[in-house]
Amino acid sequence: MKNISERGLMTRIIHAGQHVDPATGAVSTPIYQSSTFAFKNADHGAACFGGAPGYKYTRLGNPTIEALENNIATLEGGCGGLGAASGMAAVNMVYLTFLGQGTHIVGHESLYGPSRMIIESEYPRFGVEYSFVDASNAENVAKAMRDNTKLVYIETPANPTLALTDIRACAEIAHQGGALLVADNTFASPYLQNPLELGADIVLHSMTKFINGHTDVVAGMVVAKDPEVLARLRKVHYNMGGTMDPHQAWLVLRGVKSLGLRMDRAQENALKLAAYLEKHPKVSWVRYPGLESHPQYELGRKQMRGPGAVFSFGVKGGIEAGKTVINNVEIPALAVSLGGIESLIEHPASMTHAGIPLAERLEAGISDDLVRIAVGCETYADLEADLTRVLDMI
Ligand SMILES: *Cc1c(COP(=O)(O)O)cnc(C)c1O
Protein backbone atom coordinates (compact mmCIF):
# COMPACT_ATOMS: atom_id res chain seq x y z
CA MET A 1 0.00 0.00 0.00
CA LYS A 2 1.33 3.42 -0.97
CA ASN A 3 1.86 6.24 1.57
CA ILE A 4 1.14 3.86 4.41
CA SER A 5 2.54 6.21 7.04
CA GLU A 6 -0.10 8.81 6.09
CA ARG A 7 -3.04 6.43 6.55
CA GLY A 8 -5.24 6.15 9.62
CA LEU A 9 -4.15 4.17 12.63
CA MET A 10 -6.46 1.17 12.01
CA THR A 11 -5.34 1.00 8.37
CA ARG A 12 -1.69 1.06 9.42
CA ILE A 13 -2.23 -1.65 12.03
CA ILE A 14 -3.79 -3.95 9.44
CA HIS A 15 -1.66 -3.17 6.38
CA ALA A 16 1.75 -1.75 7.34
CA GLY A 17 4.57 -4.08 6.31
CA GLN A 18 2.13 -6.41 4.52
CA HIS A 19 1.70 -6.98 0.82
CA VAL A 20 -0.01 -9.55 -1.37
CA ASP A 21 2.59 -12.21 -2.16
CA PRO A 22 3.79 -11.52 -5.73
CA ALA A 23 4.43 -15.22 -6.47
CA THR A 24 1.07 -16.66 -5.40
CA GLY A 25 -1.33 -13.83 -4.56
CA ALA A 26 -1.48 -14.98 -0.92
CA VAL A 27 -3.12 -12.20 1.10
CA SER A 28 -1.74 -13.39 4.44
CA THR A 29 2.04 -12.95 4.68
CA PRO A 30 3.58 -16.41 4.11
CA ILE A 31 5.67 -18.08 6.81
CA TYR A 32 9.15 -18.29 5.29
CA GLN A 33 10.17 -21.22 7.47
CA SER A 34 13.69 -21.50 6.11
CA SER A 35 16.95 -21.10 8.01
CA THR A 36 18.93 -20.17 4.91
CA PHE A 37 18.41 -18.63 1.45
CA ALA A 38 20.16 -19.72 -1.75
CA PHE A 39 22.11 -17.21 -3.82
CA LYS A 40 21.84 -17.08 -7.62
CA ASN A 41 25.64 -17.33 -7.90
CA ALA A 42 28.86 -16.41 -6.10
CA ASP A 43 28.65 -12.73 -7.08
CA HIS A 44 25.09 -12.48 -5.77
CA GLY A 45 26.18 -14.06 -2.47
CA ALA A 46 29.07 -11.64 -2.18
CA ALA A 47 26.77 -8.69 -2.93
CA CYS A 48 24.24 -9.79 -0.28
CA PHE A 49 26.95 -10.12 2.36
CA GLY A 50 28.29 -6.74 1.23
CA GLY A 51 25.00 -5.08 2.15
CA ALA A 52 22.89 -5.37 -1.03
CA PRO A 53 19.20 -6.20 -0.46
CA GLY A 54 18.50 -9.92 -0.22
CA TYR A 55 18.10 -12.63 2.37
CA LYS A 56 21.05 -14.73 3.55
CA TYR A 57 20.27 -16.54 6.77
CA THR A 58 17.23 -16.19 9.07
CA ARG A 59 19.16 -14.85 12.06
CA LEU A 60 20.30 -12.03 9.74
CA GLY A 61 16.85 -11.29 8.31
CA ASN A 62 13.77 -13.17 7.09
CA PRO A 63 10.76 -11.94 5.07
CA THR A 64 8.14 -12.93 7.67
CA ILE A 65 10.06 -11.34 10.54
CA GLU A 66 10.70 -8.27 8.38
CA ALA A 67 6.97 -7.89 7.65
CA LEU A 68 6.35 -7.69 11.40
CA GLU A 69 9.32 -5.35 11.98
CA ASN A 70 8.02 -2.98 9.30
CA ASN A 71 4.53 -3.14 10.75
CA ILE A 72 5.53 -2.15 14.29
CA ALA A 73 8.10 0.40 13.10
CA THR A 74 5.38 2.12 11.07
CA LEU A 75 2.96 2.10 14.03
CA GLU A 76 5.63 3.66 16.26
CA GLY A 77 6.87 6.15 13.68
CA GLY A 78 10.42 4.74 13.69
CA CYS A 79 12.92 4.16 10.89
CA GLY A 80 12.92 0.38 11.42
CA GLY A 81 12.43 -2.40 13.91
CA LEU A 82 14.26 -5.47 15.17
CA GLY A 83 12.21 -8.47 16.21
CA ALA A 84 13.47 -10.32 19.29
CA ALA A 85 12.89 -13.75 20.79
CA SER A 86 11.20 -12.21 23.84
CA GLY A 87 10.57 -8.85 25.44
CA MET A 88 13.62 -9.43 27.64
CA ALA A 89 15.74 -10.19 24.54
CA ALA A 90 14.61 -6.76 23.29
CA VAL A 91 15.55 -5.10 26.61
CA ASN A 92 18.96 -6.79 26.62
CA MET A 93 19.59 -5.87 23.00
CA VAL A 94 19.31 -2.21 24.02
CA TYR A 95 21.38 -2.61 27.20
CA LEU A 96 24.13 -4.58 25.43
CA THR A 97 24.37 -2.09 22.59
CA PHE A 98 24.76 1.05 24.68
CA LEU A 99 26.09 -0.01 28.10
CA GLY A 100 29.56 -1.22 29.01
CA GLN A 101 32.60 -0.58 31.17
CA GLY A 102 32.37 2.82 32.86
CA THR A 103 28.90 3.72 31.57
CA HIS A 104 25.81 4.62 33.59
CA ILE A 105 22.08 4.11 33.16
CA VAL A 106 19.26 6.05 34.83
CA GLY A 107 16.17 3.88 35.14
CA HIS A 108 12.67 4.29 36.49
CA GLU A 109 12.47 2.62 39.91
CA SER A 110 9.27 0.77 39.06
CA LEU A 111 10.17 -1.23 35.97
CA TYR A 112 9.13 -4.65 34.80
CA GLY A 113 10.94 -6.84 37.38
CA PRO A 114 13.73 -8.39 35.26
CA SER A 115 14.44 -5.13 33.37
CA ARG A 116 15.66 -3.69 36.69
CA MET A 117 16.97 -6.90 38.21
CA ILE A 118 19.46 -7.67 35.43
CA ILE A 119 20.95 -4.18 35.66
CA GLU A 120 21.46 -4.68 39.41
CA SER A 121 22.59 -8.30 39.35
CA GLU A 122 24.30 -8.97 35.98
CA TYR A 123 25.51 -5.74 34.39
CA PRO A 124 27.80 -4.67 37.25
CA ARG A 125 30.02 -7.60 36.15
CA PHE A 126 30.64 -5.58 32.99
CA GLY A 127 31.32 -2.35 34.87
CA VAL A 128 27.91 -0.76 34.38
CA GLU A 129 26.72 1.76 36.97
CA TYR A 130 23.06 2.49 37.61
CA SER A 131 20.61 4.80 39.38
CA PHE A 132 16.95 3.87 39.79
CA VAL A 133 14.79 6.87 40.61
CA ASP A 134 11.13 7.81 40.63
CA ALA A 135 11.01 9.02 37.02
CA SER A 136 7.34 10.00 37.36
CA ASN A 137 8.93 13.19 38.71
CA ALA A 138 11.31 14.17 35.88
CA GLU A 139 13.44 16.27 38.25
CA ASN A 140 14.66 13.04 39.83
CA VAL A 141 15.94 11.93 36.43
CA ALA A 142 17.75 15.23 35.92
CA LYS A 143 19.42 14.91 39.34
CA ALA A 144 20.57 11.35 38.64
CA MET A 145 22.32 12.19 35.34
CA ARG A 146 26.11 11.78 35.30
CA ASP A 147 28.78 12.56 32.72
CA ASN A 148 28.88 8.87 31.73
CA THR A 149 25.09 8.36 31.48
CA LYS A 150 24.34 6.66 28.16
CA LEU A 151 20.73 5.60 28.63
CA VAL A 152 17.65 6.93 30.37
CA TYR A 153 15.23 4.02 30.58
CA ILE A 154 11.54 4.53 31.36
CA GLU A 155 8.35 2.53 31.33
CA THR A 156 5.06 4.40 31.14
CA PRO A 157 2.54 3.44 32.38
CA ALA A 158 4.81 1.62 34.81
CA ASN A 159 4.28 -1.93 35.96
CA PRO A 160 2.48 -2.50 38.29
CA THR A 161 2.03 0.96 39.87
CA LEU A 162 0.54 2.56 36.74
CA ALA A 163 2.63 5.67 37.46
CA LEU A 164 3.16 7.79 34.35
CA THR A 165 6.41 9.38 33.22
CA ASP A 166 6.57 12.56 31.18
CA ILE A 167 8.23 11.29 27.99
CA ARG A 168 8.89 14.73 26.53
CA ALA A 169 10.54 16.03 29.72
CA CYS A 170 12.74 12.91 30.03
CA ALA A 171 13.78 13.17 26.36
CA GLU A 172 14.99 16.72 26.95
CA ILE A 173 16.93 15.71 30.06
CA ALA A 174 18.50 12.68 28.35
CA HIS A 175 19.52 14.66 25.27
CA GLN A 176 20.99 17.51 27.31
CA GLY A 177 23.19 14.93 29.01
CA GLY A 178 24.19 13.24 25.74
CA ALA A 179 22.16 10.10 26.50
CA LEU A 180 19.43 8.26 24.61
CA LEU A 181 15.89 7.95 25.94
CA VAL A 182 14.47 4.42 25.83
CA ALA A 183 10.77 3.83 26.51
CA ASP A 184 9.19 0.45 27.20
CA ASN A 185 5.77 0.96 25.58
CA THR A 186 4.38 -2.49 26.38
CA PHE A 187 1.54 -1.31 28.65
CA ALA A 188 0.13 1.28 26.26
CA SER A 189 0.93 -0.43 22.93
CA PRO A 190 1.46 1.70 19.80
CA TYR A 191 -2.32 2.03 19.55
CA LEU A 192 -2.40 4.37 22.55
CA GLN A 193 1.04 5.98 22.80
CA ASN A 194 4.00 6.75 20.52
CA PRO A 195 7.09 7.67 22.56
CA LEU A 196 9.26 8.39 19.49
CA GLU A 197 6.91 11.23 18.54
CA LEU A 198 7.40 12.66 22.04
CA GLY A 199 11.20 12.66 21.75
CA ALA A 200 12.28 9.15 22.74
CA ASP A 201 15.08 7.59 20.66
CA ILE A 202 14.19 3.93 21.12
CA VAL A 203 10.88 2.28 21.91
CA LEU A 204 10.60 -1.37 22.87
CA HIS A 205 7.83 -3.87 23.41
CA SER A 206 7.12 -7.17 24.95
CA MET A 207 4.89 -8.24 22.04
CA THR A 208 3.84 -11.09 24.32
CA LYS A 209 1.29 -8.63 25.68
CA PHE A 210 -1.10 -6.34 23.76
CA ILE A 211 0.55 -6.53 20.34
CA ASN A 212 0.13 -10.28 19.97
CA GLY A 213 -2.84 -10.23 22.31
CA HIS A 214 -3.73 -13.92 22.42
CA THR A 215 -1.59 -15.24 25.30
CA ASP A 216 0.08 -17.78 23.01
CA VAL A 217 3.43 -16.24 22.02
CA VAL A 218 6.46 -14.74 23.79
CA ALA A 219 8.20 -12.13 21.60
CA GLY A 220 9.82 -8.70 21.63
CA MET A 221 10.50 -5.70 19.37
CA VAL A 222 12.86 -2.71 19.37
CA VAL A 223 12.11 0.31 17.16
CA ALA A 224 14.59 3.17 16.66
CA LYS A 225 13.97 6.66 15.38
CA ASP A 226 17.40 7.16 13.86
CA PRO A 227 19.04 4.85 11.27
CA GLU A 228 22.44 5.07 12.99
CA VAL A 229 20.97 3.90 16.29
CA LEU A 230 19.15 1.10 14.47
CA ALA A 231 22.37 -0.01 12.75
CA ARG A 232 24.21 -0.21 16.09
CA LEU A 233 21.39 -2.24 17.61
CA ARG A 234 21.19 -4.54 14.59
CA LYS A 235 24.90 -5.40 14.70
CA VAL A 236 24.72 -6.45 18.34
CA HIS A 237 21.37 -8.22 17.97
CA TYR A 238 22.29 -10.34 14.93
CA ASN A 239 25.53 -11.47 16.55
CA MET A 240 24.18 -12.01 20.07
CA GLY A 241 21.47 -14.19 18.56
CA GLY A 242 18.27 -13.29 20.43
CA THR A 243 16.38 -13.11 17.14
CA MET A 244 12.87 -14.30 16.25
CA ASP A 245 11.62 -17.41 14.56
CA PRO A 246 9.51 -16.94 11.38
CA HIS A 247 6.56 -18.88 12.77
CA GLN A 248 6.65 -16.82 15.98
CA ALA A 249 6.71 -13.64 13.86
CA TRP A 250 3.74 -14.84 11.81
CA LEU A 251 1.66 -15.52 14.93
CA VAL A 252 2.35 -11.99 16.17
CA LEU A 253 1.46 -10.61 12.71
CA ARG A 254 -1.87 -12.39 12.95
CA GLY A 255 -2.40 -11.04 16.47
CA VAL A 256 -1.52 -7.41 15.78
CA LYS A 257 -4.17 -7.03 13.09
CA SER A 258 -6.88 -6.90 15.79
CA LEU A 259 -4.87 -4.67 18.18
CA GLY A 260 -7.18 -1.67 17.79
CA LEU A 261 -10.39 -3.67 18.16
CA ARG A 262 -9.11 -5.54 21.21
CA MET A 263 -7.70 -2.43 22.84
CA ASP A 264 -10.93 -0.46 22.38
CA ARG A 265 -13.01 -3.21 23.96
CA ALA A 266 -10.60 -4.05 26.81
CA GLN A 267 -10.17 -0.35 27.64
CA GLU A 268 -13.95 0.17 27.71
CA ASN A 269 -14.24 -2.73 30.18
CA ALA A 270 -11.32 -1.41 32.26
CA LEU A 271 -12.80 2.09 32.47
CA LYS A 272 -16.12 0.73 33.75
CA LEU A 273 -14.57 -1.76 36.16
CA ALA A 274 -12.07 0.74 37.63
CA ALA A 275 -14.84 3.30 38.22
CA TYR A 276 -17.00 0.61 39.83
CA LEU A 277 -14.24 -0.65 42.14
CA GLU A 278 -13.24 2.87 43.17
CA LYS A 279 -16.68 3.22 44.80
CA HIS A 280 -16.72 -0.28 46.31
CA PRO A 281 -16.57 -0.28 50.14
CA LYS A 282 -14.02 -3.17 50.24
CA VAL A 283 -11.57 -1.39 47.92
CA SER A 284 -9.21 1.17 49.49
CA TRP A 285 -7.79 2.67 46.30
CA VAL A 286 -7.70 2.23 42.51
CA ARG A 287 -4.76 3.40 40.37
CA TYR A 288 -5.70 3.80 36.70
CA PRO A 289 -4.73 6.62 34.32
CA GLY A 290 -8.37 6.67 33.13
CA LEU A 291 -9.65 7.86 36.53
CA GLU A 292 -9.45 11.49 37.60
CA SER A 293 -8.10 10.27 40.93
CA HIS A 294 -4.85 9.22 39.20
CA PRO A 295 -2.23 11.79 40.26
CA GLN A 296 -1.09 12.20 36.65
CA TYR A 297 -4.47 12.06 34.95
CA GLU A 298 -3.70 15.20 32.92
CA LEU A 299 -0.30 13.92 31.76
CA GLY A 300 -2.01 10.73 30.59
CA ARG A 301 -4.49 12.72 28.53
CA LYS A 302 -1.63 14.70 27.00
CA GLN A 303 0.68 11.86 25.97
CA MET A 304 -1.69 8.89 25.53
CA ARG A 305 -4.70 8.37 23.26
CA GLY A 306 -6.36 6.31 25.99
CA PRO A 307 -5.59 4.94 29.47
CA GLY A 308 -5.21 1.29 28.46
CA ALA A 309 -6.66 -1.83 30.03
CA VAL A 310 -4.47 -2.51 33.07
CA PHE A 311 -5.04 -1.12 36.54
CA SER A 312 -4.16 -1.90 40.12
CA PHE A 313 -6.22 -1.65 43.27
CA GLY A 314 -5.84 -2.17 47.00
CA VAL A 315 -8.17 -4.45 48.89
CA LYS A 316 -9.09 -3.52 52.47
CA GLY A 317 -7.63 -6.10 54.82
CA GLY A 318 -4.17 -6.22 53.25
CA ILE A 319 -2.38 -9.28 52.01
CA GLU A 320 -4.95 -11.86 53.19
CA ALA A 321 -7.87 -10.00 51.61
CA GLY A 322 -5.87 -9.65 48.39
CA LYS A 323 -5.28 -13.38 48.38
CA THR A 324 -9.01 -14.05 48.90
CA VAL A 325 -9.72 -12.02 45.77
CA ILE A 326 -7.16 -13.65 43.51
CA ASN A 327 -7.89 -17.17 44.83
CA ASN A 328 -11.63 -16.98 44.19
CA VAL A 329 -12.24 -15.06 40.96
CA GLU A 330 -13.65 -17.22 38.18
CA ILE A 331 -13.14 -15.19 35.00
CA PRO A 332 -9.64 -13.69 35.29
CA ALA A 333 -6.99 -16.38 35.43
CA LEU A 334 -4.48 -16.06 38.28
CA ALA A 335 -1.50 -15.52 36.03
CA VAL A 336 1.28 -13.08 35.27
CA SER A 337 1.32 -11.30 31.91
CA LEU A 338 -1.30 -8.94 30.48
CA GLY A 339 -2.68 -7.68 27.22
CA GLY A 340 -4.41 -10.87 26.17
CA ILE A 341 -7.98 -11.15 24.97
CA GLU A 342 -8.85 -12.73 28.34
CA SER A 343 -8.62 -11.05 31.76
CA LEU A 344 -5.69 -11.91 34.04
CA ILE A 345 -5.16 -11.03 37.68
CA GLU A 346 -1.99 -11.13 39.77
CA HIS A 347 -0.46 -10.13 43.09
CA PRO A 348 2.99 -8.57 42.48
CA ALA A 349 4.15 -8.72 46.13
CA SER A 350 3.97 -12.52 46.14
CA MET A 351 4.53 -13.14 42.41
CA THR A 352 6.35 -10.95 39.84
CA HIS A 353 8.09 -8.63 42.31
CA ALA A 354 8.76 -11.15 45.10
CA GLY A 355 12.50 -11.11 44.27
CA ILE A 356 12.86 -7.40 45.11
CA PRO A 357 13.79 -6.67 48.76
CA LEU A 358 10.77 -5.46 50.81
CA ALA A 359 12.04 -1.95 51.51
CA GLU A 360 12.85 -1.37 47.83
CA ARG A 361 9.51 -2.81 46.78
CA LEU A 362 7.56 -0.51 49.12
CA GLU A 363 9.65 2.46 48.04
CA ALA A 364 8.68 1.65 44.44
CA GLY A 365 4.99 1.81 45.44
CA ILE A 366 4.31 -1.92 45.32
CA SER A 367 2.40 -2.47 48.56
CA ASP A 368 1.29 -5.86 49.92
CA ASP A 369 -2.38 -5.15 49.17
CA LEU A 370 -1.78 -4.24 45.51
CA VAL A 371 -3.71 -6.43 43.09
CA ARG A 372 -3.14 -5.89 39.38
CA ILE A 373 -5.81 -6.71 36.85
CA ALA A 374 -5.32 -6.82 33.10
CA VAL A 375 -8.85 -6.46 31.82
CA GLY A 376 -9.78 -8.50 28.76
CA CYS A 377 -12.58 -8.39 26.23
CA GLU A 378 -15.21 -10.47 28.07
CA THR A 379 -18.82 -9.34 28.62
CA TYR A 380 -18.53 -6.46 31.10
CA ALA A 381 -21.42 -7.53 33.35
CA ASP A 382 -19.73 -10.89 33.97
CA LEU A 383 -16.49 -9.23 35.08
CA GLU A 384 -18.29 -6.88 37.46
CA ALA A 385 -20.38 -9.71 38.93
CA ASP A 386 -17.28 -11.86 39.43
CA LEU A 387 -15.35 -9.14 41.29
CA THR A 388 -18.44 -8.24 43.36
CA ARG A 389 -18.85 -11.85 44.45
CA VAL A 390 -15.24 -12.20 45.64
CA LEU A 391 -15.20 -8.81 47.39
CA ASP A 392 -18.28 -9.93 49.33
CA MET A 393 -16.22 -12.86 50.65
CA ILE A 394 -13.84 -10.56 52.52
C1 LIG B 1 6.38 -8.76 29.95
C2 LIG B 1 7.14 -7.51 29.93
C3 LIG B 1 8.50 -7.49 29.56
C4 LIG B 1 9.28 -8.74 29.21
O1 LIG B 1 8.75 -9.39 28.10
P1 LIG B 1 8.86 -10.97 27.81
O2 LIG B 1 8.17 -11.10 26.50
O3 LIG B 1 8.17 -11.68 28.93
O4 LIG B 1 10.30 -11.33 27.77
C5 LIG B 1 9.14 -6.25 29.51
N1 LIG B 1 8.49 -5.12 29.85
C6 LIG B 1 7.18 -5.11 30.23
C7 LIG B 1 6.54 -3.81 30.58
C8 LIG B 1 6.47 -6.30 30.28
O5 LIG B 1 5.19 -6.28 30.67
The ligand as an SDF file (V2000), in Angstrom:
LIG
                    3D

 15 15  0  0  0  0  0  0  0  0999 V2000
    6.3760   -8.7620   29.9480 C   0  0  0  0  0  0  0  0  0  0  0  0
    7.1410   -7.5120   29.9300 C   0  0  0  0  0  0  0  0  0  0  0  0
    8.4960   -7.4930   29.5570 C   0  0  0  0  0  0  0  0  0  0  0  0
    9.2760   -8.7410   29.2130 C   0  0  0  0  0  0  0  0  0  0  0  0
    8.7490   -9.3880   28.0950 O   0  0  0  0  0  0  0  0  0  0  0  0
    8.8620  -10.9710   27.8150 P   0  0  0  0  0  0  0  0  0  0  0  0
    8.1730  -11.0970   26.5010 O   0  0  0  0  0  0  0  0  0  0  0  0
    8.1670  -11.6810   28.9280 O   0  0  0  0  0  0  0  0  0  0  0  0
   10.2960  -11.3300   27.7720 O   0  0  0  0  0  0  0  0  0  0  0  0
    9.1350   -6.2510   29.5080 C   0  0  0  0  0  0  0  0  0  0  0  0
    8.4920   -5.1200   29.8500 N   0  0  0  0  0  0  0  0  0  0  0  0
    7.1830   -5.1120   30.2290 C   0  0  0  0  0  0  0  0  0  0  0  0
    6.5370   -3.8120   30.5800 C   0  0  0  0  0  0  0  0  0  0  0  0
    6.4710   -6.3000   30.2790 C   0  0  0  0  0  0  0  0  0  0  0  0
    5.1870   -6.2760   30.6690 O   0  0  0  0  0  0  0  0  0  0  0  0
  1  2  1  0
  2  3  1  0
  2 14  2  0
  3  4  1  0
  3 10  2  0
  4  5  1  0
  5  6  1  0
  6  7  2  0
  6  8  1  0
  6  9  1  0
 10 11  1  0
 11 12  2  0
 12 13  1  0
 12 14  1  0
 14 15  1  0
M  END
$$$$
